[in-house]
Amino acid sequence: SSIKIINEYVAKDDRVKLFVHKNNANLGLIATLKAAASVAESDWLAFIESDDILKPNYLSEKLKILDEYKDLEFIFSNVEILGSDKIKAEYANFFEKNKRIMRCDFNLMHFVFMNIVPTFSCVMIRKELFNSLDFNSPIQPILDWWLWAQVSPKHKIAYIDKELSIWRRHEGSYISTLDSKLLKSYSRSVFNFLFKSKHKFLPRLYIELYMLFNSSFTNIMLGTPSRLIRTFVLNKLNEMNEYKPSLRYFE
């Protein structure tokens, strides 16, 4: 009864508007995102996935930062996990690693090899930027990773280390079933799209070196040399493409 319930809010609050596809058809995520962006009246878009929750201070905390830093084009925040104790423990480690990356070592490769943005429900993005993105992700269920990776190299972004939304996680979700080979292939697709390097030998050699020396095995066996090689490769890629990711971190 979603439409019936939403219409009750529409009748009570003129800020709430309901839009549906023709004949109330389900046209999928991409068509729905584009349709929503086309009717949005603000310069900024905020999202909430159907089973997530935005906390009461979600918008106010972000608007406070956006009012001060006018050059920002993308802002995301920490989330509270709603799920089993096992899932919460797994994501606690993931989020701590993310925070360390964003505080002191953020670079393009973190979006190529992992999606540090947990969910659509923690994101606000300028509408003009969103409409310019490529939506042709090789794996549609992780479309968000594909989109946000395009944002990171050339646009001003910010992260708020506050749990402003609640992300509902389920056992056996699609992303948790992806094997490492498929994820590596996806990372290559992200890299090739960003660097336009499908037919250029050197960038592809660099990315393969980075992936080789970023494995658990080489980190254990080689330690510091492995890290130095990754740093060298990353610097070369940055020089070749003039990508200088900019992330502001807010406690």
C-alpha positions in Angstrom: 0.0 0.0 0.0 3.0 2.4 -0.5 1.2 4.7 -3.0 -1.9 5.0 -0.7 0.4 5.8 2.3 2.4 8.4 0.4 -0.7 10.1 -0.9 -1.8 10.5 2.7 1.4 12.5 3.3 0.9 14.4 0.1 -2.5 15.6 1.4 -1.0 16.7 4.7 2.3 18.3 3.6 2.8 20.2 0.4 6.5 19.6 0.5 5.8 15.9 -0.3 5.2 15.0 -4.0 4.6 11.6 -5.5 5.8 10.7 -9.0 5.2 7.3 -10.7 6.2 5.8 -14.0 3.4 5.5 -16.6 0.8 2.9 -15.6 2.8 2.6 -12.4 5.3 0.4 -14.1 8.5 -0.8 -12.4 11.2 0.3 -14.9 14.2 -0.4 -12.7 16.7 1.6 -10.7 18.3 3.6 -13.5 15.1 4.8 -15.1 13.7 5.7 -11.7 16.9 7.7 -10.7 16.8 9.6 -14.0 13.1 10.3 -13.7 13.5 11.6 -10.2 16.4 13.9 -11.2 14.3 15.3 -14.1 11.5 16.5 -11.7 13.7 17.6 -8.8 13.5 21.4 -8.3 16.7 21.8 -6.2 20.3 22.0 -7.3 21.0 19.1 -5.0 19.7 15.5 -5.0 19.4 13.3 -1.9 18.4 9.7 -2.0 16.8 7.1 0.3 16.6 3.5 -0.6 13.3 1.8 0.0 14.3 -0.1 3.2 16.7 2.5 4.7 16.0 5.4 7.2 17.2 9.0 7.2 17.7 10.4 10.7 16.0 13.7 11.6 19.2 15.7 11.4 20.3 14.2 8.0 19.6 17.2 5.8 20.5 19.9 8.4 24.0 18.5 9.1 24.8 18.3 5.4 23.3 21.7 4.5 25.3 23.3 7.3 28.5 22.2 5.5 27.3 22.9 2.0 26.4 26.5 3.0 30.0 27.0 4.2 31.8 25.2 1.5 30.2 26.4 -1.8 32.6 24.5 -4.0 31.5 21.0 -2.9 29.7 18.8 -5.4 29.2 15.6 -3.5 28.8 14.8 0.2 28.3 11.5 2.0 28.2 10.4 5.6 28.6 7.5 8.0 25.7 5.1 8.5 24.3 3.0 11.3 23.9 -0.6 10.4 20.5 -2.3 10.9 21.0 -6.1 10.8 22.4 -9.1 12.6 25.3 -8.9 15.1 27.4 -10.8 12.5 26.7 -8.2 9.8 27.4 -5.3 12.2 30.7 -6.7 13.2 31.8 -7.2 9.6 30.9 -3.6 8.7 32.5 -2.2 11.8 35.9 -3.3 10.4 35.1 -2.0 6.9 34.1 1.4 8.2 37.2 1.8 10.4 39.4 1.1 7.4 37.4 3.6 5.4 37.9 6.3 8.0 41.7 5.7 8.1 41.8 6.0 4.3 39.8 9.2 4.2 41.7 10.9 7.0 45.2 10.6 5.6 45.5 8.5 2.4 42.6 9.1 0.2 43.3 8.6 -3.5 41.6 7.5 -6.8 42.4 3.8 -6.3 40.2 3.6 -3.3 37.2 4.1 -5.6 38.6 1.8 -8.3 39.0 -1.1 -5.9 36.3 -0.5 -3.4 33.1 1.5 -2.9 33.8 3.6 0.2 30.2 5.1 -0.1 28.1 2.6 1.8 24.6 3.3 0.3 22.6 5.7 -1.9 20.9 6.7 1.4 24.0 8.6 2.7 24.6 10.6 -0.5 23.8 14.1 -1.7 25.1 15.3 -5.1 24.7 18.3 -7.3 21.9 17.5 -9.8 24.0 18.8 -12.8 26.9 16.5 -11.9 24.5 13.5 -11.4 22.9 14.0 -14.8 26.3 14.1 -16.4 27.4 10.6 -15.1 27.5 7.4 -17.2 25.0 4.8 -15.9 26.2 1.8 -17.9 27.7 -0.2 -15.1 29.0 -3.6 -16.1 27.3 -5.0 -13.0 24.0 -3.2 -12.4 23.4 -4.2 -8.8 26.6 -2.2 -7.9 25.6 0.8 -10.0 26.4 3.2 -7.1 30.1 2.2 -7.1 30.2 2.9 -10.8 28.6 6.3 -10.4 30.6 7.5 -7.4 33.9 6.4 -8.9 33.3 8.9 -11.7 32.8 11.6 -9.1 36.0 11.1 -7.1 38.7 12.1 -9.6 37.7 15.6 -10.7 35.1 16.9 -8.2 35.2 18.3 -4.7 33.7 15.8 -2.2 33.2 15.7 1.6 32.6 13.0 4.2 30.8 13.5 7.5 31.8 11.0 10.2 28.3 10.9 11.7 25.7 8.2 11.4 23.0 10.3 9.7 21.2 7.4 8.0 20.3 3.8 8.9 21.4 1.2 6.3 19.4 -2.1 6.5 21.6 -5.0 5.6 20.5 -8.6 5.0 22.3 -11.9 5.1 23.3 -13.2 1.7 22.9 -9.8 -0.1 24.1 -9.7 -3.7 27.3 -7.7 -3.0 28.4 -10.3 -0.4 28.1 -13.1 -2.9 30.5 -11.5 -5.5 33.7 -13.5 -5.8 37.1 -11.8 -5.9 37.7 -12.6 -9.6 34.5 -10.8 -10.6 35.3 -7.8 -8.3 38.8 -7.6 -9.9 37.2 -7.6 -13.3 34.8 -4.9 -12.2 37.7 -2.8 -10.9 39.5 -3.1 -14.2 36.2 -1.9 -15.9 36.1 1.1 -13.6 39.7 1.9 -14.2 39.4 1.6 -18.0 36.4 3.9 -18.0 38.0 6.5 -15.8 41.4 6.5 -17.6 40.1 5.8 -21.1 42.9 3.3 -21.3 41.5 0.3 -23.1 44.1 0.7 -25.9 46.9 2.3 -24.0 49.6 -0.1 -22.8 51.3 1.8 -20.0 48.2 2.7 -17.9 47.0 -0.9 -18.1 50.4 -2.2 -17.1 50.4 0.2 -14.1 46.9 -1.0 -12.9 48.0 -4.7 -13.2 51.1 -3.9 -11.1 49.0 -2.1 -8.5 46.6 -5.1 -8.3 49.5 -7.5 -8.0 51.2 -5.6 -5.2 48.0 -4.9 -3.4 47.2 -8.5 -2.7 47.4 -10.0 0.8 50.1 -12.4 -0.3 52.5 -9.7 -1.6 51.8 -7.5 1.4 52.8 -10.2 3.8 55.8 -11.4 1.7 57.2 -8.1 0.6 55.9 -5.6 3.2 57.4 -2.1 2.6 58.6 -2.8 -1.0 55.1 -3.7 -1.9 53.8 -0.4 -0.5 56.5 1.6 -2.3 55.6 0.0 -5.6 51.9 0.8 -5.1 52.8 4.4 -4.3 55.0 4.7 -7.4 52.3 3.3 -9.6 49.7 5.6 -8.2 51.8 8.7 -8.6 52.5 7.8 -12.2 48.8 7.3 -12.9 48.0 10.6 -11.3 50.6 12.4 -13.4 49.3 10.8 -16.6 45.7 11.8 -16.0 45.9 14.8 -13.8 43.5 13.3 -11.4 43.8 14.9 -7.9 40.9 13.7 -5.7 39.8 16.2 -3.1 38.1 15.1 0.0 37.2 17.1 3.1 36.7 15.1 6.3 34.3 16.4 9.0 34.1 14.8 12.4 
